[in-house]
Amino acid sequence: MSHSPTRLWIKNPLGIFTANDLDAGGGLVVSDGKIVELVPSGGQPSVDSVFDASGHVILPGLINTHHHFYQTLTRAWGPVANAPLFPWLQNLYPVWARLTPRSLELAVQVALAELLLSGCTTAADHHYLFPEGMEDAIDIEVAAVRAMGMRATLTRGSMTLGEDDGGLPPRTTVQSPEAILADSERLIRQYHETGDGAVVQIALAPCSPFSVTKEIMAESAAMAERFDVRLHTHLAETIDEEDFCRSMFGLRTVDYLESVGWLGSRTWLGHGIHFNDDEIARLGAAGTAVAHCPTSNMRLASGTARVLELESAGVPVGLGVDGSASNDASNMILEARQALYLQRLRYGASVPVERALGWATRGSAAVLGRSDIGQLAPGFQADLALFKPDELRFSGSHDPVAALLLCGADRADRVMVGGAWRVVDGAIPGLDVAGLIAEHSAAARKLVAG
């Protein structure tokens, strides 16, 4: 006898943002890990169980398109608290070179837990540090993602240009092209999932123009084409990077991107700030995406991405919290607020709250090449973030969706991934947060002590 999946009605929310203008005033129905029905106001679907959402604002699960999980170990480190990007990196690379498998595992657990508690259900991580003993870094991340019950695009990063080659990282953190490509292929074959509902996906991600050769960029692009995976790198984050590209390769950043076979819809770029009008048009025509990281860009004074112009040109734009050492938090709902305010500073106060929420959901899904998450609609994965605007900061607020950003929501009350509750009453069931903080903090102190 066949068993029909149960149908759960998440009923009559206080507010709802679908990321697509569909009517869901009465909530939505979840079955077998997917959204199967949007309920209009006053609707009465046929269901097996009900969750009363009358005190909640519902969003699609937030999607983080750029992070460095390992950097949670170096938050608010005094020697770089007031440094711009290049000196910041030069001071931190020797510290990060001392990563161990256990310290990475703790760092990833902290990053994922913080993201999940902020309403994030899918995260992209850019890991490019593989000092001796850390060859299985991505494997460690895969296990942590699965244990937390989230989705992730884990990018196999790389660095080949050490200080003695004119790059920034110390020699102990760079690898040979042969080692990079062999491990990249192993990870794709072992872990990369395709299709709707994928939990773990692998992408290839040489770190940046100032830390890899043109050859590894081109060879990574060829491998990504062969295995149909995505490409990721930092680009146009600072003027220093632009100057480096001109000096090292005789090219501006987008010309460099094109020269190594990366100017296409398979690629998404971390930051993407310093583009001229022609370059924005070329990125849009190619369908190359940008991960906007407002907090990091403000923290390092890197500049302000031209997000509205990028989108107008056809560039998919999503949000990223970036590494915790340049943001110091892994909080996606706060990142959406920061994006709203930074872009209003550039374009004016009429940039809508809903547009910023769209960057964190539908936009970020497009950046990661996914069409099964980032919206509330029938057939999409049941990845949901439910916020309860009942704290003092929300008292007197009127529009419940706008209040999430304008009043500074920073923690989800409930989070669902693939139909399973992963956050309940503002906590992750089964996670010993106090124990994790104690062990992670000890690992962080040990790392910076040397």
ZIFENSUL-V30357 format. One line per field, one symbol per residue. ss: DSSP state (a for helix, b for strand, c for the rest). psi: psi as a letter, one per 30 degrees, with the letter a starting at -180 (. if undefined). A space follows every 10 residues. Layout:
ss->???
psi->???
This chain:
ss->cccccccbbb bcccbbbccc ccccccbbbb bccbbbbbbc ccccccccbb bbccccbbbb cbbbccccaa aaaacccaaa ccccaaaaaa aaaaaacccc aaaaaaaaaa aaaaaaaccb bbbbbbbccc ccccccaaaa aaaaaaaacc bbbbbbbbcc cbaaacccbc aaacccaaaa aaaaaaaaaa accccccccb bbbbbbcbcc cccaaaaaaa aaaaaaaccc bbbbbcccaa aaaaaaaaac ccaaaaaaac ccccccbbbb bcccccaaaa aaaaaaccbb bbcaaaaaac ccccccaaaa aaccccbbbc cccccccccc caaaaaaaaa aaaaaaaccc ccaaaaaaaa aaaaaaaccc cccccccccc bccbbbbccc caaaccccca aaaaaacccc cccbbbbccb bbbbccbccc ccaaaaaaaa aaaaaaaaac
psi->kkkkkljkjj kilelkjfgg gljhfgalkk khflkfkkjl kfliljlflk jjgfglkklk klkkfkljef fffhkhkefg fhkleeeeee eeeeeffgkl eeeeeeeeee eeeeeefggk fkkkkjjgjh lkfgfgeeee eeeeeeefga lkjkkjllkf jlefggaell effllleeee eeeeeeeeee fkkllkgkek lklkikelfg glleeeeeee eeeeeeghll kklkkhelee eeeeeeeefg lleeeeeefg gfiaffkkkk dheikleeee eeeeefgklk jkieeeeeeg hfakkieeee eefgkkkakk falfffegli jeeeeeeeee eefeeeflff jkefeeeeef deeeeeeggk gflfljlkfl kijkkkkjig leffkfleje eefeeefhkg kkekkkjhfk kfkkhgljkf kieeeeeeee eeeeeeeff.
